[in-house]
């Protein structure tokens, strides 16, 4: 990995930091969910139960986003180095890769079942979750705010509340996702990441 581009090395480093200490049984759970997802018929059924299960599994790891440098007391030190925006982008990228890995099984079932609409919502959900985690972690510098925010959103989705369904879990009578519109999710992701980068710049300007 040391021979790759600086951006790739940075991303790999952030992935390692994010998942450090994650036990093998956690990864075994991801594998089991991926295998079970392939057995669901029809393919649209995978979003109702297995996708929400897959996207509650990493909640404690997601909550590390935006908080670890502050908790380890190195935020000011790292802020003095160049390419701080690149590190923030790599941290978000690590969160996205974790989200995609956790939800890979349901996504593969959507591919084999030609569930295009479900895949679009899956992709937007995979963007939404790390963006929310990084935003709340950056602003609060604590794990708890993301956990307290994400769990009600997830619980509402599991219980059929379409107004908070960010992953396309809830389906209409025709089988299409009935949750938050894709445009809303895309705009929300852009706005959250904008706040993350702007708040980081503001903190560096005042430090």
Buried (B, 14 or more C-beta within 10 A) or exposed (E): EEEEEEEEBBBBBBBEBBBEEBEEEBEEBBEEBBEBBBEBEEBBBBBBBBBBBBBBBBBEBBBBBBBBBBEEEEBEEEBEEEEBEEBBBBBBBBBBBBBBBBBBBBBBBBBEBEBEBBBBBBBBBBBBBBBBBBBBBBBBBBBEBBBEBBEEBBEBBBEEBBEBBBBBBBBEEEBEBBBBEBEEBBEBBEEBBEBBBEBBEEBEEEE
